[in-house]
Amino acid sequence: MNELISMNWNSVLFVNLEIDQNLLKKHVPKELDIRTFSDKSFITLVFFKLERPGIKGFSLPISITEFNIRTYVQYKSNQGIYFLTLDINNGLLLKIVNNIFKLNYAKNKVTYYSKKNENKIIWSNKYFDLNNVSFEFNVGESMQTNAFSKFITENYMYLSKPKNKIFYNNVSHKEWSLNHVKLNQITNFNILGKTVIHSAFYSSHLKVRTGLPTKLS
């Protein structure tokens, strides 16, 4: 893969929910099969700060707060993730990023406060009709990775379907280093009828490289 593009993902929070597979299928293209862990399907809410994006060694000194909801899919022999939604505050980047990377970013409210060991996220999303969902959390000690955490985090491809075409794009990075998370306060939280969180973990930093998407069909 020609890894033209690099970026840093910082202060990454993973919030995992078990979702009924029949309900989840309504939000996933029919061409994609949903991957499961112990016969259960999951979505993950991922909040992070995308910093210093660049091309071929040249990077921009900017920071963008991003949120996405993703699930775990397969198309033929290609395993990866599928984004149910991608949110950023910066509307100017949407058309450029969506056209180049064949994704579906939308402009929604995403705010991420970090102060010492206390963190707070506030998020709104029009597609899922969510208003000012908030998480307050503390980052705990490093955690031992296991089969489930690797199922959630160690994914090196995303699949997308813009305009009835299936695309994939490889993503290259080292294995995630994770920490335990204590979720202290959650408000206005209801996604696809779920109010109970299965698990959560955190990573302080990851260097990511990628190229341009390739059409599969």
N, C-alpha and C positions, 0 to 999 in steps of 0.2 A: 504493500500500500504506500502511496506517495503521501506522506504525512506533512502536508503543507501548513497546517494550522495548529497552533498550540494555545493553551490557556491554563489558568489555575482555577481549580474549584476549591474554595475555602469555606470553612464553617458549615460543613454539609450535615444536615439533619435528615435522617431517614425515618419516616413514620409509616409503619406497615399495618395493613388491614386485610383481614380475610374477607373475601367477597364471594357471594354465590355465583358460580360460573355462568349460569343461565342469564343472570342480570348483567354480568360483565360482558358477555358476548354482544349485547346490544350496543356497546361502545367500541367494539373492535371490528375491523373489516373481516368479512366472512372468509376471506382467503387465508387468514392467519389463525393458526391453532393456538389455544391458550396452554401454556406450560403450567404444571402444577408442582407443588411440593407436598409430599405425603397425601396426594390426591386432593389437595386444597388449592384454590386459586387465590391470588393476592394482587392488591395494588399497593404502590408505595408513593407516599407524598414526599417529595424531595425539595428541600429548601437549601439554597447555597448562594454564595457570592462568587460570581464569575469575574475574575480579575486578570488583567494584562493579556487580553487576547492578541494574537499576533500571527504573522505569516512569514515563514522562512527566517526566523530569528529576529524579526522586527516586531516589537510589541507596543501596544498602546497603554498608557498609564491610567486606565479607567476601571471602574468597578460597577457591576450590574447585579442587582439582586434578582434571582430567578427562582421560580417555583414550577415544578411539574408533577403531574400524576402519571405514573407509568404502570404497565403490567408486563407480563413475561410471556413471550409468544415464540412461535416457530412457523417458518414458511419453507416447506419442503425440508431441506437439510440445514437451513439457516436459523439458528437460535439467537434471540436477542430480546430487546425491549420494544414496546410500542407506547407512545405517549398519548394518553387520553386528552391531556391539555398541557400547554406550556405557557407560562405567564411571565412577563417582565413589565417594568414601569415605562421603559423607553419605547415610545411608539415609532420613533424615526427608524429604528433598526428592523422593524417587523418585516416589511416587504423585502428588504435586502436578504435578511437571514432566511426567511421562508422560501424565497425563490432559489437561493443557492443550495440550501441544505434540505429542501423538500419537506419542511416541517410546518407546523400549524401554530406558531407563536401568536399570542393575543396580548393586547395591552390591558392589564388588570392591576389592581392595587396589591403590591407586595412590599412589605416593610420588614426589615430585619435589624433589630437593635442588639448590640453586644456590649456588655460592660462587665469587666472582670469575669466572674464565673456565672453571671446572670445573663440570660438570653431571652428575647421576646420576638415573636413573629406575628405580624398581622397581615391577613390575606383576604382578598375578595375575588370572586370568580363569577362572571356572568353566565358562563355555559352551565355550571352546576348550581346556579342561583344561590351562591354563598356570599354572605356579607359580614366582613370583619371577624372572620375566624381568627382566633388568637391562641398561641402556644407560649407558655412560659416554662423554661426548662433550665436545668443545670447539667453540665457535662461531668461525668464521673470518671472512674479509672478505666484504663485500657481493658478491652475485653478479648477473650480468646475467640478467634473465629471458629465457626462450626458450619455444618452443611447448610443450615438455613441462611445464615448471614452471607455465605458465599452465593447461594441461589439468588439472594436479593442484590448483592453488590457486584459480584464478579461477572459482569455482562459486557461484552466487547463489540456489540453491534446494535444499532437500532434499525427498525423497519418502519416504513411509512407508506402511505397510500394517497398521494395527491393526484387528483384528476384521473382516477381509475388506473393508475400505474403503481406497481409495487417497487419501492426502492430500498436499498440497504446502504449503510455507511458504517465502516469499522471505526472503532475508538480504541486507542492504545494507551495503557497506563500501567503502573505497578499495582500490585495487590493492595487493596484497601487496608489501612490501619484504623481500627474502630475503637470507640469508647462507649461505655454504658451511658445511658441518658436517664435522668429523672425528670419526668413531666410533672410540673407542679400545679399548673392551672391551665385548663382548656375551656374556651368559651365558643358558643355558636357552632359547635362541631357536629355536622351530620352530612356524610358523603355517601351517596348511593344507599341511603337508609341505614348506614352504619354509624354508631356513636361510640363503639368500643374499639380501642386500639390493641392490636395484637402484640406489637413490640416496637422498639425504637432504638436507634443507635446513631453515632455521630463520628465524623472524621474532620480533623482540623485542616487538612491540606492534601491535595492531589494534583499532580501535573498531568495534563491530558493532551494527547495529540490526535488529530484526525485528518481526513482528506475530504474528498467530495463524494456525494452519493452516487451509486451505480444502479441502473434500472435492472430489475430482475424479471419483470413481465409487463 
